[in-house]
Amino acid sequence: MLPRMRTRGVGVIGYGVVGRGVVDILRDRRGALERAGGPYELIGVAVRQPGAAREGLDPSLVREVDRLLADPALDILVEVAGGVEAPFEWVRRALQAGKTVVTANKALLAERAVELHALVEQHGGRLFCEAAVAGGIPIIGVLDRGLVANRILLVEGILNGTCNYILTKMERERLSFDQALRLAQGEGFAEADPTLDVGGGDAAHKLAVLAGLVLGWPITAAQVYRQGIEALTAFDLQWAEQNGFRIKLLAIGRFHPDAVELRVHPTLVPKTRLISQVMDEFNAVAVEGDLAGSQLYQGRGAGRLPTASAVVADIVGALRDEPPLRARPRLDHPPRLVPMGEVISRHYLHLEVIDQPGVVAKVATALAQRGISITSMYQPEIDHGSQVPLVFTTHPAKDAQVTGALEALASEPFLVGHPVHVRMES
Ligand SMILES: NC(=O)c1ccc[n+]([C@@H]2O[C@H](COP(=O)([O-])OP(=O)(O)OC[C@H]3O[C@@H](n4cnc5c(N)ncnc54)[C@H](OP(=O)(O)O)[C@@H]3O)[C@@H](O)[C@H]2O)c1
């Protein structure tokens, strides 16, 4: 007979979208989860306003955070509250006290990566974070365990469902960015303040978490280049559609032998690539390992049950005493980050210009002076007004060459507004 296992105490901070899903699953699937991991007891749920009525939550379980953290019955702390400063303190206290921590909080992981890394090292801490990246897609487990024998060459993700939803609507329904954003807010896919999502910050948090895992070195969001989707127009999405591409907000980690590229930006992706076919609010992560080759994971990146599914998987991992993250060989020195200016790709440039003689020549000259070779040029036939879109695509060039050309053109009187600059990946 197997030895009788000790019942572990699980405490949850947060009873919002994710926390409620976690509590529901721990209650409703108890039998199966205990068979998979071992016995557990939900000892408390902490919220900001303990007095407020909570649907589906036994009021006797509601605790203050401090009391929950101080409870000797607490073995596994589940942090699904959000924010950075307060959760960092909770996680620090829990790790220092030898508790296991499960978090869905990518902002915490990416903003305080260095301190968390040190805490885990010092205290042999156990920190699980499957739900922090791509919601229900178990990509952390893939990188940490499934592909551990590989040298990871590339991680490329659609990691923000809000942006993917907006870009899908802009392409399919020919909406402007503002119209598509309002639609996303109406459908509950975008926050009232969408800055972190549409500006690329949320995807940068998630890429930092994945890159830290691949490298075995703490990576913070500040080390990830980011450009959001706000400047894109319906014209850009249409141009892409008509030329065999889609525009996606990609989070790209390219791991060279001696350096790493970490960048989040709108990207033209050929329609033939599977990742370009991931639409609406869905997420996807493409991974390339030197042994396993290319793989693509696609699924729901947010929402109560997909996210809670990943949190509960971590709780079961903790019940099973699975080792914490970082199975990958560790670096003994900080990785070299490739500055964005040195990154080489093809480029798409959309300039709105006054339709007058010599404009095309001036743009072509600015590109040629920096050694940038043009692959195509497009200007639609117009029979009204004097402003036209002018599109150039280029052969591979360093980012700094292209931004240099755009800076040189910025003061030209024929230019209307800011050019749209989208990198192209093959
Ligand atoms: N929503 C998703 O689909 C999703 C997906 C992946 C990851 N995540 C991550 O999961 C975490 C939670 O997200 P969510 O959408 O569930 O948030 P949410 O709906 O806003 O819920 C947050 C919960 O945490 C509680 N809380 C906040 N600050 C607190 C504090 N200082 N002390 C005690 N309780 C506090 C809130 O209490 P009150 O109820 O009293 O306000 C609320 O119950 C975030 O880190 C988020 O990035 C979310």
The ligand as a Gaussian input file, in Angstrom:
#p B3LYP/6-31G(d) Opt

LIG

0 1
 N       -8.094000      37.349000     -16.643000
 C       -7.363000      36.513000     -17.403000
 O       -7.862000      35.943000     -18.372000
 C       -5.919000      36.246000     -17.054000
 C       -5.157000      35.426000     -17.886000
 C       -3.832000      35.132000     -17.559000
 C       -3.297000      35.698000     -16.419000
 N       -4.044000      36.534000     -15.655000
 C       -3.413000      37.110000     -14.469000
 O       -4.097000      36.638000     -13.315000
 C       -4.108000      37.642000     -12.304000
 C       -5.553000      37.919000     -11.893000
 O       -6.278000      38.399000     -12.999000
 P       -7.877000      38.527000     -12.945000
 O       -8.310000      38.863000     -14.324000
 O       -8.477000      37.355000     -12.263000
 O       -8.042000      39.823000     -11.996000
 P       -9.372000      40.418000     -11.387000
 O      -10.579000      39.827000     -12.033000
 O       -9.219000      41.900000     -11.354000
 O       -9.371000      39.880000      -9.853000
 C       -8.387000      40.272000      -8.942000
 C       -8.747000      39.703000      -7.582000
 O       -7.655000      39.932000      -6.697000
 C       -8.100000      40.622000      -5.545000
 N       -7.071000      41.573000      -5.141000
 C       -6.501000      42.555000      -5.890000
 N       -5.607000      43.250000      -5.171000
 C       -5.623000      42.698000      -3.931000
 C       -4.949000      42.985000      -2.720000
 N       -4.059000      43.999000      -2.633000
 N       -5.199000      42.219000      -1.639000
 C       -6.085000      41.196000      -1.707000
 N       -6.781000      40.868000      -2.831000
 C       -6.535000      41.619000      -3.917000
 C       -9.351000      41.336000      -5.962000
 O      -10.157000      41.556000      -4.810000
 P      -11.584000      42.288000      -4.892000
 O      -12.487000      41.275000      -5.551000
 O      -11.975000      42.554000      -3.485000
 O      -11.372000      43.521000      -5.720000
 C       -9.964000      40.326000      -6.939000
 O      -10.707000      39.355000      -6.248000
 C       -3.369000      38.843000     -12.910000
 O       -2.010000      38.802000     -12.544000
 C       -3.502000      38.621000     -14.409000
 O       -2.450000      39.215000     -15.155000
 C       -5.329000      36.818000     -15.949000

